[in-house]
Amino acid sequence: MAVCLQYQSVYVRREARTISAKAQVVAAVAILGVLGARVWAKLEATDLGYQLAQARQQTVELDMERRELELQRSVLMRPDSLAKSAREMVQLSDHSPGKTIKVTY
C-alpha cells in the first residue's frame, strides 16, 4: 500500500506543476505580441534610416546645385560679361568722345 501512495504523491506533484492550456495560450500570445512589437520597431528604425540616407543624399545634391548656380551667377555678374551681354543684346557700344552731344535746355 505504501508503494501506491508514493506513486499517487508523484502524480499530485505533477498536477500541481502543470500549467493549464489557457495559461499557455495566453503566455504564447503575449510572447508573440512582444516579439511582433520588436520586429515592427526594428522595421520602422530601418525605414527611418533609409529615409535619412535619402534626405542626406538630396541635401548633398542640392548643395552642389546651389554652388554651381552661385558660380554661374558670379560669372554672369562680372563687369566684362555684363558689357559683352549689353553689346550683344542691346547693341550698345563703347563711349567715344567724338560722338558725344551736349544737350542744353
C-alpha positions in Angstrom: 0.0 0.0 0.0 2.9 2.3 0.7 4.0 2.0 -2.9 0.7 3.1 -4.2 0.8 6.2 -2.0 4.2 7.2 -3.3 3.0 7.0 -6.9 0.0 9.0 -6.0 2.0 11.7 -4.4 4.2 11.9 -7.5 1.2 12.4 -9.7 -0.2 15.0 -7.4 3.0 17.0 -7.6 3.0 16.8 -11.4 -0.6 18.1 -11.5 0.4 21.0 -9.2 3.3 21.9 -11.5 1.5 21.8 -14.8 0.1 25.0 -16.3 -3.3 25.0 -17.8 -3.7 25.1 -21.6 -5.4 28.5 -21.3 -2.5 30.0 -19.4 -0.1 28.5 -22.0 -2.0 30.1 -24.9 -2.1 33.4 -23.1 1.7 33.3 -22.5 2.3 32.3 -26.1 0.2 35.2 -27.4 2.0 37.6 -25.0 5.4 36.4 -26.2 4.3 36.6 -29.9 3.0 40.1 -29.2 6.2 41.3 -27.7 8.3 39.7 -30.5 6.0 41.3 -33.1 6.4 44.7 -31.5 10.2 44.3 -31.5 10.2 43.3 -35.2 7.9 46.2 -36.0 10.1 48.7 -34.2 13.2 47.3 -36.0 11.5 47.7 -39.3 10.5 51.2 -38.5 14.0 52.1 -37.5 15.4 50.6 -40.7 12.9 52.5 -42.8 13.8 55.8 -41.0 17.4 55.0 -41.6 16.8 54.7 -45.3 14.8 57.9 -45.3 17.6 59.7 -43.5 20.2 58.5 -46.0 18.0 59.6 -48.9 17.5 63.1 -47.3 21.3 63.4 -46.8 21.9 62.5 -50.4 19.3 65.0 -51.6 20.9 67.6 -49.3 24.3 67.0 -50.9 22.9 67.2 -54.4 21.0 70.4 -53.7 24.1 71.9 -52.1 26.2 71.0 -55.2 23.5 72.6 -57.5 23.4 75.7 -55.3 27.2 76.1 -55.6 27.1 75.6 -59.4 24.4 78.2 -59.7 26.3 80.7 -57.5 29.3 80.1 -59.7 27.3 80.8 -62.9 25.8 83.9 -61.3 29.2 85.2 -60.3 30.5 84.7 -63.9 27.5 86.4 -65.4 27.7 89.4 -63.0 31.4 90.1 -63.9 31.7 93.6 -65.5 33.3 92.3 -68.7 30.5 89.7 -69.0 27.8 92.4 -68.5 29.4 94.6 -71.0 29.6 91.8 -73.6 25.9 91.0 -73.0 25.0 94.7 -73.3 26.8 94.9 -76.7 25.1 91.7 -78.0 21.6 92.2 -76.7 21.0 95.9 -76.9 23.7 96.8 -79.5 25.4 99.2 -77.1 28.8 100.4 -78.0 31.7 101.9 -76.1 31.6 105.6 -75.4 33.7 107.7 -77.8 34.3 111.4 -77.0 33.7 112.4 -80.7 30.2 111.1 -80.7 29.1 112.9 -77.5 26.5 115.6 -77.9 25.8 118.1 -75.1 22.1 118.8 -74.7 21.0 122.0 -73.0 17.7 123.5 -72.3 
